[in-house]
Amino acid sequence: MEKISRRKFIFNGAVGLTGYTALVATGITGMGFSPANAVVDKVKLGNSGLTVSRVAMGTGSIGGNHQSNQTRLGLSNFVKMAHHAYDRGIHFFDTADTYGSYPFIKEVFKEVPREKVALLGKMWTYNDAATSEPVDKALDRFRMEAGSDYFDIMLLHCMTNGNWKEEKKRYMEYFSLAKQKGIIKAVGLSCHNYEALKMAADDPWVDVILARINPFQSHMDGTPDQINAILDRARANGKGIVGMKIFGNGDKIKETEREESITFALKKTSIHSMTLGMESIAQVDDAVDRVMRIVKS
């Protein structure tokens, strides 16, 4: 399986992660935050029928081969962080089979009410046809691993060309059937290609789009203006839009860059929500306080 680089929110400069955590904990990151004060608000996710928190907890930083930076924290640390995120109003979890995060979320659901959480999953579709797991069997496995009878959102994972509608037809057909059965509430795709995103913006099958967006054109599928134009159209078409790569896949994590990225996402794009690959309680606090301060500004 191809290893896909995911969101990584790691302060790996001179301060380092330990120093960054200490700075956030003492409230001296330069923006005057007071951790554990704000709570993330809720937004309607287009015409999907879902209401989600404005921030989703990503679980796929440096994700692939059924693991990620989040799962590499270990089960206990992951659950503590996720529970803390839930307490701060993050009731939206972004998971995937390739991240190996479904079993970790199952443990989280032992501590927080499943019905109050929007669970987004993704299905990898690039396995060899001879060894590919049947779609229905894969989805049954996902539900068992995640400890949930249903997924609020299930996406085709990492669409890389504009022909996904034809290439992924059998997946789409089963997703639609699962949606009728209530196993999935909303369907869509994560986009890693400009043409794939353009197609998704207008396709009636798509309820939710996961799109790469930041002000720096870092790990994006076009310029910010080009992507914004498509997202504007998608939103007008009723699509629920979740932004990813907000910090440029972890390349733009200086204090000023994080501030610019969140401000851009909230004030200058058509996304409804954003997924952030947080890796510590300190990063959860920083993200929540930053997002809600900018929302209210």
Secondary structure by P-SEA (a helix, b strand, c coil): cbbbbcccccccccccaaaaaaaaaacccccccccccbbbbbbbccccccccccccccccccccccccccccccaaaaaaaaaaaaaacccbbbbccccccaaaaaaaaaccccccbbbbbbbbccccccccccaaaaaaaaaaaacccccccccccccccccccccaaaaaaaaaaaaaaccccbbbbbbccaaaaaaaaccccccccccccccccccccccaaaaaaaaaaaaaaccbbbbcccccccccccaaaaaaaaaaacccccccbbbbbcccaaaaaaaaaaaaaaaac
